[in-house]
Amino acid sequence: MKLKNLEMMLQRLSGFTNPRASLEQYQTPAPLAARLLFHALMKGDIEGKRVCDLGCGTGILAIGAALLGAESVAGADIDEAALAVAAKNAALLDTDVEFLALDLRDGCRDRIGTCDTVIMNPPFGAQKAHADRPFIDCALALAPVTYSIFNAGSAQFVKAYTQGRAEITEKVGGAFPIKRTFAFHTRDVQEIEVEILRLQKIQ
């Protein structure tokens, strides 16, 4: 499948019906999701692999991984309403994804098991400082390789936070257009600069 075809398929998916600001629920844009997934595919981290999507929301990354030939895909999120949308999205594109309702802070490995690759778009911490840390911790507990979207300029923090546990092996820049979603938004669309980091666990 070509990158553009994947992007077009992901654009068919529904977003959050009732997004929660406290969870920083913004739909990952299809172009950005496709870019992360294709980058992981080219590195050999998707096709034939067991893939987990942490904080999967409505499932765009998980479903994309399934479309690209992952052996199995699991998506985990704390919001059951978002997971209901994710299940419908997976059915729309005829993909097999297991969706799990859980709080990543409550022993994620016991609930999810291990996988080969984690993909995720965690909260950036705009509403709650360090909200991304439980996601990073869970990812490193589950898989040797993680692909994650972070606010631009986060690489130094991630490097320091994961010191001795993982190293950043790739960094790819991108843009995340956020549509007016919550009352505190003052623009119809605000484009946030982001970076996709590939973390390799230190064995």
C-alpha positions, -999 to +999 in steps of 0.1 A: +000+000+000+012+035-009+015+063+017-012+083+000-036+054-002-031+048+036-038+084+043-070+084+022-083+053+040-075+068+075-093+100+065-126+079+064-124+072+101-146+090+127-131+112+154-142+118+190-179+123+195-174+141+229-137+149+233-125+155+269-100+184+274-086+167+306-074+138+284-062+161+256-083+142+231-075+155+197-079+133+166-045+124+152-046+139+116-045+112+089-014+126+072+006+126+104-007+091+114+002+077+080+036+093+082+044+077+115+031+043+103+049+043+070+081+053+088+077+024+111+069+001+082+100+010+063+121+002+094+105-032+096+085-025+127+049-031+115+044-058+090+043-092+107+048-076+141+027-075+173+017-039+176+002-020+205-013+015+203-013+032+238-040+059+243-055+048+210-085+071+212-107+063+181-081+039+167-064+057+138-029+044+145-040+009+155-062+005+124-034+018+102-010-008+116-036-035+108-039-022+073-001-024+068+000-061+077+007-062+115+004-098+128-018-085+156-029-051+169-041-041+203-054-006+212-057+006+248-075+037+261-091+049+294-122+063+275-148+037+267-168+061+245-137+066+223-132+028+222-167+024+209-159+047+180-126+029+175-145-005+172-168+010+146-138+025+127-121-009+126-152-025+113-155+002+086-121-007+072-125-045+079-095-046+102-090-069+132-080-049+163-084-058+199-095-027+219-089-027+257-104-003+283-077+004+309-057+030+328-021+027+317-010+036+352-025+004+366+000-022+355-003-020+317+019-051+310-004-073+330-034-062+309-018-059+275+011-083+276+042-077+255+044-067+218+071-059+192+062-023+185+043+004+204+028+033+184+012+062+202+002+098+203+002+106+241-011+138+257+015+166+254+009+177+289-008+210+281-036+203+306-017+182+331+021+184+334+040+152+326+009+135+313+030+117+287+052+099+313+029+070+321+027+063+283+065+063+279+068+040+309+042+016+297+057+016+262+091+007+275+076-021+296+058-036+266+081-034+236+117-030+224+106-003+199+083+027+203+071+053+178+055+083+195+043+118+186+056+146+209+055+183+209+084+197+189+115+202+211+106+173+234+135+151+223+158+163+251+132+157+278+125+122+264+162+115+262+167+125+298+136+107+311+145+074+294+182+076+301+195+041+308+163+026+295+161+036+259+177+057+232+162+079+205+173+064+171+151+085+148+135+119+148+111+131+122+094+165+122+057+171+113+027+193+118-004+187+139-033+210+129-057+212+159-093+223+150-113+245+174-125+218+199-128+233+234-141+266+248-105+278+255-095+275+219-093+310+202-086+299+166-105+278+142-073+259+135-039+260+152-010+242+137+014+226+163+049+216+153+055+180+165+082+153+162+079+116+158+105+098+179+116+062+175+128+048+209+149+017+210+149-001+244+183-007+259+185-045+265 
